[in-house]
Structure formats: structure tokens, C-alpha cells
């Protein structure tokens, strides 16, 4: 279990409303199967895409108490400054 999934699961156990995002729908489905308590809303997609970010904001319904940006993309264990980015977006490739 990664840091993001563990963080979301903990908030759900505490009864929080969580908007979880991931590029992989299967990981979101797995989180949904293990949740206990709380309210889970999921948004699948690449957060480098504006339409995905809009869906995330809409899912928040105008209210955010906490934000955890804990995406972990292991890029051959290279330091972030040495990782390749997509020039047009400044984002790391996610595939």
C-alpha cells in the first residue's frame, strides 16, 4: 500500500469525506473495496489534463478541509531534477 492509499484509508476510517484520484481505475476500485466508514468519491484520470482537474474540483463540491498530494512515480529512482518532463505541460510522464 502506498502513502496516498494509506492516507485516504486512514481518513475514511476516521469518518472523513475523501475525494481520491488516480490514473489507474483499478487502484481506486481497490480502495473502495477496503473502505470502512467515511464517504469515498473517486476520480480516475491524469491530473496533467485540465478536464480531470475540473472533475476533481467538482467532486470537492466547494469544500476542502485538507489536501494530500502524495503521488509517487518511481522513475528509475532518479532525483526529481533528473527526471524527464513533458515540455508542453511541465508534468512527468505517467505511462
C-alpha positions, 0 to 999 in steps of 0.5 A: 500500500502506498502513502496516498492509499494509506492516507485516504484509508486512514481518513475514511476510517476516521469518518472523513469525506475523501475525494481520491484520484488516480490514473489507474481505475483499478487502484481506486476500485481497490480502495473502495473495496477496503473502505470502512466508514467515511464517504469515498468519491473517486476520480480516475484520470491524469491530473496533467489534463485540465478536464480531470482537474475540473472533475476533481474540483467538482467532486470537492463540491466547494469544500476542502478541509485538507489536501494530500498530494502524495503521488509517487512515480518511481522513475528509475529512482532518479532525483526529481531534477533528473527526471524527464518532463513533458515540455508542453505541460511541465508534468512527468510522464505517467505511462 
